[in-house]
Amino acid sequence: MELKTARLTVLIDPAKKKAFEDLCAQQDVTPSQVVRLLIRDYLKHYDVAWQPSGARRAETGVEPTPTR
């Protein structure tokens, strides 16, 4: 579970944004949840390792080491 967050700004066609938001509402998920899932799947597809921000620190009190 991520303990820190960062903002990602995406420019998108307004009609596509509305359709996306409507679909998310129908599925009872937020657009942010779906985008996070898409990003995780994309990283997994390309076999990119990552560790949630703050995860190691929360467990051990030690800052996490970035992985690639």
N, C-alpha and C positions, 0 to 999 in steps of 0.2 A: 504494500500500500504506500502510495506516495504521501510524504509528509509535507512537502513544499510544492508550490505551484508556480508556474510562469505563464505569462500571457502570450498567445500566438494570434496574431491578427491575420485574417484571411480575407481577400477581396473576392467577392462572388456576385454573380448576376442576381439581382433582387428577386426575380421570379423563381430561380433555382433555390435561393435561400428560403423563400416562403414554402415551397414544396417540401424541402428538407425539414423545416420546422414542423410543418403539418404532419409529415410522416412520423417524425419523432414523437409528437404528441399522441398520435394514434397508437404508437407502440409503448407509450408510457416511459419513455427515456428522454433525457435531455440531449440537445445537440452536442454539448460538451462530452457527455458520456460516449456518444457514437464516435466523435472525432478521436477521443483517447483510444478507443478500441481499434479504429482504423490505423492509427499510428503504431500501436503495439503490434498489430498484425503485419504491417509493412516492415517494421524492424525485424520481426521474426522471419518473414519471408526472405529477407536478405541476410539472415543469420547475424544480426548486429546485437551484441550483448549490451545490456544496460542494467543498472541497479537503481531502484527508486531513490529519489533524493531524500536524505535523512534516515533511510532505513537502517543502515549500519550504526549511525550515531545514536538512534533511539535504542538499539539493542545493547551497544557496548560503550556509548559515550565517546566514540572515536569517529572522526569525520570519514565519510565514505571515499573510497578511491575510485575515480572514473574508470570504466572499462570500455573497450571497443569491440 
